[in-house]
Amino acid sequence: MASMTIRNLDDGLKQRLRLRAATHGRSMEDEARDILRAALATNEPVARNLADAIGTRLLSIESVELDIPPREPIREPPDFTV
């Protein structure tokens, strides 16, 4: 089995991990291992690009039809020769 060292862990996060481990009656190392195992157990498909991620998120939203206003002629540019 592999081992890993986590450096620069925030004191508050370490305290919460210690309390959570104590609540479950196990060591901090075993608790961290369980957290990692649970977090990585899900096989969520990863979007390949931003367009796919946006499309996936918008699938659950009902479509809205917006009226596109007709184009108007371009206005005359201002005259700065005065």
DSSP file with accessible surface (Angstrom, degrees, kcal/mol):
  #  RESIDUE AA STRUCTURE BP1 BP2  ACC     N-H-->O    O-->H-N    N-H-->O    O-->H-N    TCO  KAPPA ALPHA  PHI   PSI    X-CA   Y-CA   Z-CA
    1    1 A M              0   0  240      0, 0.0     2,-0.2     0, 0.0     0, 0.0   0.000 360.0 360.0 360.0 151.1    0.0    0.0    0.0
    2    2 A A        -     0   0  106      1,-0.0     2,-0.3     2,-0.0     0, 0.0  -0.479 360.0-149.7 -88.7 157.5    1.1    3.6   -0.6
    3    3 A S        -     0   0  121     -2,-0.2     2,-0.3     2,-0.0    -1,-0.0  -0.896   8.3-163.2-125.1 159.9    1.4    6.2    2.0
    4    4 A M        -     0   0  139     -2,-0.3     2,-0.4     2,-0.0    -2,-0.0  -0.999   9.7-149.8-144.4 143.2    1.0   10.0    1.7
    5    5 A T        -     0   0  107     -2,-0.3     2,-0.6     2,-0.0    -2,-0.0  -0.950  10.6-153.9-113.5 132.3    2.0   13.0    3.8
    6    6 A I        -     0   0  108     -2,-0.4     3,-0.3     3,-0.0     2,-0.2  -0.931  16.1-167.3-108.9 116.5   -0.2   16.1    3.8
    7    7 A R        +     0   0  185     -2,-0.6    -2,-0.0     1,-0.2     0, 0.0  -0.625  61.2  24.0 -99.7 161.8    1.7   19.3    4.6
    8    8 A N  S    S+     0   0  170     -2,-0.2     2,-0.4     1,-0.2    -1,-0.2   0.860  74.4 174.2  55.4  42.1    0.4   22.7    5.5
    9    9 A L        -     0   0   64     -3,-0.3    -1,-0.2     1,-0.1     5,-0.0  -0.656  38.2-108.8 -79.4 129.4   -2.9   21.5    6.8
   10   10 A D     >  -     0   0  111     -2,-0.4     4,-2.5     1,-0.1     5,-0.2  -0.312  20.6-129.3 -58.6 137.1   -5.0   24.3    8.4
   11   11 A D  H  > S+     0   0  132      1,-0.2     4,-2.3     2,-0.2     5,-0.2   0.882 108.4  52.1 -58.5 -39.7   -5.2   23.9   12.2
   12   12 A G  H  > S+     0   0   36      2,-0.2     4,-2.3     1,-0.2    -1,-0.2   0.900 109.8  48.6 -65.3 -38.9   -9.0   24.3   12.1
   13   13 A L  H  > S+     0   0   74      2,-0.2     4,-2.4     1,-0.2    -2,-0.2   0.918 110.9  50.4 -67.0 -41.1   -9.3   21.5    9.5
   14   14 A K  H  X S+     0   0  110     -4,-2.5     4,-2.5     1,-0.2    -2,-0.2   0.914 110.3  50.7 -63.3 -39.8   -7.0   19.2   11.5
   15   15 A Q  H  X S+     0   0   83     -4,-2.3     4,-2.5     2,-0.2    -1,-0.2   0.918 110.4  48.4 -64.0 -43.7   -9.1   19.9   14.6
   16   16 A R  H  X S+     0   0  168     -4,-2.3     4,-2.5     2,-0.2    -1,-0.2   0.891 111.6  50.1 -64.9 -38.2  -12.4   19.0   12.8
   17   17 A L  H  X S+     0   0   32     -4,-2.4     4,-2.6     2,-0.2    -2,-0.2   0.920 110.4  50.3 -64.7 -41.8  -10.8   15.8   11.4
   18   18 A R  H  X S+     0   0  116     -4,-2.5     4,-2.4     2,-0.2    -2,-0.2   0.933 112.9  45.9 -62.1 -44.1   -9.6   14.9   14.9
   19   19 A L  H  X S+     0   0   86     -4,-2.5     4,-2.4     2,-0.2    -1,-0.2   0.906 112.9  49.8 -66.6 -39.8  -13.1   15.4   16.4
   20   20 A R  H  X S+     0   0  115     -4,-2.5     4,-1.7     2,-0.2    -1,-0.2   0.912 111.2  49.3 -65.6 -40.9  -14.8   13.6   13.5
   21   21 A A  H  <>S+     0   0    2     -4,-2.6     5,-2.5     1,-0.2     4,-0.5   0.918 110.9  49.8 -63.2 -42.7  -12.4   10.6   14.0
   22   22 A A  H ><5S+     0   0   68     -4,-2.4     3,-0.9     1,-0.2    -2,-0.2   0.900 107.5  54.6 -63.9 -38.9  -13.1   10.6   17.7
   23   23 A T  H 3<5S+     0   0  115     -4,-2.4    -1,-0.2     1,-0.3    -2,-0.2   0.884 113.0  42.4 -60.7 -38.2  -16.9   10.6   17.1
   24   24 A H  T 3<5S-     0   0  100     -4,-1.7    -1,-0.3    -5,-0.1    -2,-0.2   0.419 114.8-118.5 -89.6  -0.6  -16.5    7.5   14.8
   25   25 A G  T < 5S+     0   0   69     -3,-0.9     2,-0.3    -4,-0.5    -3,-0.2   0.869  75.1 102.7  70.5  38.6  -14.1    5.9   17.3
   26   26 A R  S   <S-     0   0   78     -5,-2.5    -1,-0.2    -6,-0.1    -2,-0.1  -0.898  74.1 -80.6-143.8 175.4  -11.1    5.7   15.0
   27   27 A S     >  -     0   0   65     -2,-0.3     4,-2.5     1,-0.1     5,-0.2  -0.267  38.3-114.2 -75.8 162.1   -7.7    7.3   14.3
   28   28 A M  H  > S+     0   0   57      1,-0.2     4,-2.8     2,-0.2     5,-0.2   0.892 118.4  53.8 -61.4 -38.8   -7.4   10.5   12.3
   29   29 A E  H  > S+     0   0  135      2,-0.2     4,-2.3     1,-0.2    -1,-0.2   0.929 110.1  45.4 -62.8 -44.8   -5.5    8.5    9.6
   30   30 A D  H  > S+     0   0   52      2,-0.2     4,-2.3     1,-0.2    -1,-0.2   0.895 113.1  51.1 -66.6 -37.4   -8.3    6.0    9.3
   31   31 A E  H  X S+     0   0    0     -4,-2.5     4,-2.5     2,-0.2    -2,-0.2   0.931 110.5  48.1 -65.2 -44.6  -10.9    8.8    9.2
   32   32 A A  H  X S+     0   0   28     -4,-2.8     4,-2.6     1,-0.2     5,-0.2   0.905 110.8  52.0 -62.7 -40.1   -9.0   10.6    6.4
   33   33 A R  H  X S+     0   0   99     -4,-2.3     4,-2.6    -5,-0.2    -1,-0.2   0.922 110.5  48.0 -61.7 -42.4   -8.8    7.3    4.5
   34   34 A D  H  X S+     0   0   47     -4,-2.3     4,-2.6     2,-0.2    -2,-0.2   0.899 110.7  51.0 -66.1 -40.3  -12.5    6.8    4.8
   35   35 A I  H  X S+     0   0   57     -4,-2.5     4,-2.6     2,-0.2    -2,-0.2   0.939 112.7  45.9 -62.2 -46.0  -13.3   10.4    3.7
   36   36 A L  H  X S+     0   0   84     -4,-2.6     4,-2.2     2,-0.2    -2,-0.2   0.918 112.0  51.4 -62.6 -43.4  -11.0   10.0    0.6
   37   37 A R  H  X S+     0   0  134     -4,-2.6     4,-0.6    -5,-0.2    -2,-0.2   0.935 113.3  44.5 -60.3 -44.6  -12.6    6.6   -0.2
   38   38 A A  H >X S+     0   0   62     -4,-2.6     3,-0.6     1,-0.2     4,-0.5   0.906 113.2  50.7 -68.0 -39.8  -16.1    8.0    0.0
   39   39 A A  H 3< S+     0   0   63     -4,-2.6     3,-0.4     1,-0.2    -1,-0.2   0.859 116.0  40.9 -67.9 -33.5  -15.2   11.1   -2.0
   40   40 A L  H 3< S+     0   0  137     -4,-2.2    -1,-0.2    -5,-0.2    -2,-0.2   0.452  94.1  83.1 -96.5   1.1  -13.6    9.2   -4.8
   41   41 A A  H << S+     0   0   69     -4,-0.6     2,-0.2    -3,-0.6    -1,-0.2   0.765  72.6  87.6 -74.7 -25.4  -16.2    6.4   -4.9
   42   42 A T     <  -     0   0   83     -4,-0.5     2,-0.6    -3,-0.4     0, 0.0  -0.540  66.8-152.5 -77.5 138.7  -18.6    8.3   -7.1
   43   43 A N        +     0   0  154     -2,-0.2    -1,-0.1     2,-0.0    -3,-0.1  -0.548  25.4 172.0-108.2  63.5  -18.0    8.0  -10.8
   44   44 A E        -     0   0  146     -2,-0.6     2,-0.2     1,-0.1    -2,-0.0  -0.575  38.7-112.9 -73.4 132.9  -19.3   11.4  -11.9
   45   45 A P        -     0   0  127      0, 0.0     2,-0.5     0, 0.0    -1,-0.1  -0.470  29.0-133.9 -66.9 133.9  -18.7   12.0  -15.6
   46   46 A V        -     0   0  131     -2,-0.2     2,-0.1     1,-0.0     7,-0.0  -0.786  18.9-119.0 -91.5 128.0  -16.2   14.8  -16.0
   47   47 A A        -     0   0   46     -2,-0.5     3,-0.1     1,-0.1    -1,-0.0  -0.428  14.2-144.7 -64.7 139.4  -17.2   17.4  -18.6
   48   48 A R  S    S-     0   0  217     -2,-0.1     2,-0.3     1,-0.1    -1,-0.1   0.785  74.9  -1.3 -79.4 -26.2  -14.6   17.6  -21.3
   49   49 A N  S  > S-     0   0   84      1,-0.1     4,-2.0    -3,-0.0     5,-0.2  -0.941  80.6 -91.6-153.9 175.7  -14.9   21.4  -21.8
   50   50 A L  H  > S+     0   0  128     -2,-0.3     4,-2.7     1,-0.2     5,-0.3   0.892 120.1  55.3 -62.7 -40.5  -16.8   24.4  -20.6
   51   51 A A  H  > S+     0   0   70      1,-0.2     4,-2.6     2,-0.2    -1,-0.2   0.915 109.1  47.7 -61.5 -41.2  -19.5   24.1  -23.3
   52   52 A D  H  > S+     0   0   60      2,-0.2     4,-2.5     1,-0.2    -1,-0.2   0.907 111.5  50.9 -65.4 -40.5  -20.3   20.5  -22.2
   53   53 A A  H  X S+     0   0   42     -4,-2.0     4,-2.0     2,-0.2    -2,-0.2   0.925 113.0  45.0 -63.5 -43.7  -20.4   21.6  -18.5
   54   54 A I  H  X S+     0   0   85     -4,-2.7     4,-2.2     2,-0.2    -2,-0.2   0.933 112.9  51.3 -65.9 -43.7  -22.8   24.4  -19.2
   55   55 A G  H  X S+     0   0   35     -4,-2.6     4,-0.8    -5,-0.3    -2,-0.2   0.916 109.7  49.7 -60.4 -42.4  -25.0   22.2  -21.5
   56   56 A T  H >< S+     0   0   95     -4,-2.5     3,-0.7     1,-0.2     4,-0.4   0.919 111.9  48.1 -63.2 -42.4  -25.2   19.5  -18.8
   57   57 A R  H >< S+     0   0  197     -4,-2.0     3,-0.6     1,-0.2    -1,-0.2   0.859 110.9  51.0 -67.8 -34.4  -26.2   22.1  -16.2
   58   58 A L  H >< S+     0   0   94     -4,-2.2     3,-1.3     1,-0.2    -1,-0.2   0.594  86.0  86.3 -83.0  -8.0  -28.8   23.7  -18.4
   59   59 A L  T << S+     0   0  144     -4,-0.8    -1,-0.2    -3,-0.7    -2,-0.1   0.846  88.0  52.1 -60.7 -32.8  -30.5   20.4  -19.3
   60   60 A S  T <  S+     0   0  109     -3,-0.6     2,-0.4    -4,-0.4    -1,-0.3   0.567  93.8  88.4 -82.2  -7.2  -32.7   20.5  -16.2
   61   61 A I  S <  S-     0   0  106     -3,-1.3     2,-0.1    -4,-0.1     3,-0.1  -0.748  83.4-116.3 -95.2 135.8  -33.9   24.1  -16.9
   62   62 A E        -     0   0  174     -2,-0.4     2,-0.1     1,-0.1    -2,-0.1  -0.398  37.5-105.4 -66.3 145.8  -37.0   24.6  -19.0
   63   63 A S        -     0   0  103     -4,-0.1     2,-0.4    -2,-0.1    -1,-0.1  -0.381  29.9-153.2 -74.2 150.5  -36.4   26.4  -22.3
   64   64 A V        -     0   0  110     -2,-0.1     2,-0.6    -3,-0.1    -1,-0.0  -0.990   5.6-145.1-125.9 127.7  -37.4   30.0  -22.7
   65   65 A E        -     0   0  165     -2,-0.4     2,-0.4     2,-0.0    -2,-0.0  -0.841  17.9-163.3 -94.6 122.0  -38.2   31.5  -26.0
   66   66 A L        -     0   0  138     -2,-0.6     2,-0.4     0, 0.0    -2,-0.0  -0.861  20.4-120.3-106.3 140.8  -37.2   35.1  -26.3
   67   67 A D        -     0   0  160     -2,-0.4    -2,-0.0     1,-0.0     0, 0.0  -0.652  22.6-143.6 -77.9 129.1  -38.4   37.5  -28.9
   68   68 A I        -     0   0  154     -2,-0.4     3,-0.1     3,-0.0    -1,-0.0  -0.839  19.1-129.6 -94.0 120.0  -35.6   38.9  -31.0
   69   69 A P        -     0   0  102      0, 0.0     3,-0.1     0, 0.0     2,-0.0  -0.351  29.8 -98.9 -68.3 150.2  -36.3   42.5  -31.8
   70   70 A P        -     0   0  116      0, 0.0     2,-0.2     0, 0.0     0, 0.0  -0.334  43.0-102.2 -66.8 150.6  -36.0   43.5  -35.5
   71   71 A R        -     0   0  237     -3,-0.1     3,-0.0     1,-0.0    -3,-0.0  -0.463  34.6-147.5 -72.6 145.4  -32.8   45.2  -36.5
   72   72 A E        -     0   0  165     -2,-0.2     3,-0.1     1,-0.1    -1,-0.0  -0.763  27.9 -89.6-109.7 158.2  -32.8   48.9  -37.0
   73   73 A P        -     0   0  127      0, 0.0     2,-0.2     0, 0.0    -1,-0.1  -0.287  51.0 -96.6 -65.3 152.1  -30.8   50.9  -39.4
   74   74 A I        -     0   0  157      1,-0.1     2,-0.1    -3,-0.0    -3,-0.0  -0.471  42.4-121.5 -68.5 136.0  -27.4   52.2  -38.3
   75   75 A R        -     0   0  216     -2,-0.2    -1,-0.1     1,-0.1    -3,-0.0  -0.385  32.5 -91.8 -75.6 161.9  -27.5   55.7  -37.0
   76   76 A E        -     0   0  168      1,-0.1    -1,-0.1    -2,-0.1     3,-0.1  -0.452  45.5-110.8 -72.3 139.7  -25.4   58.4  -38.5
   77   77 A P        -     0   0  103      0, 0.0    -1,-0.1     0, 0.0    -3,-0.0  -0.349  40.5 -95.2 -68.7 153.3  -22.0   58.9  -36.8
   78   78 A P        -     0   0   91      0, 0.0     2,-0.7     0, 0.0     0, 0.0  -0.311  32.1-125.6 -67.5 152.0  -21.6   62.1  -34.7
   79   79 A D        +     0   0  111      1,-0.1     3,-0.3    -3,-0.1    -3,-0.0  -0.873  28.8 175.5-102.2 114.1  -19.9   65.1  -36.5
   80   80 A F        +     0   0  179     -2,-0.7    -1,-0.1     1,-0.2     0, 0.0   0.212  54.4  98.3-102.2  15.6  -16.9   66.3  -34.4
   81   81 A T              0   0  119      0, 0.0    -1,-0.2     0, 0.0    -2,-0.0   0.489 360.0 360.0 -83.2  -1.7  -15.8   69.0  -36.9
   82   82 A V              0   0  171     -3,-0.3     0, 0.0     0, 0.0     0, 0.0  -0.269 360.0 360.0 -70.9 360.0  -17.4   71.9  -35.1
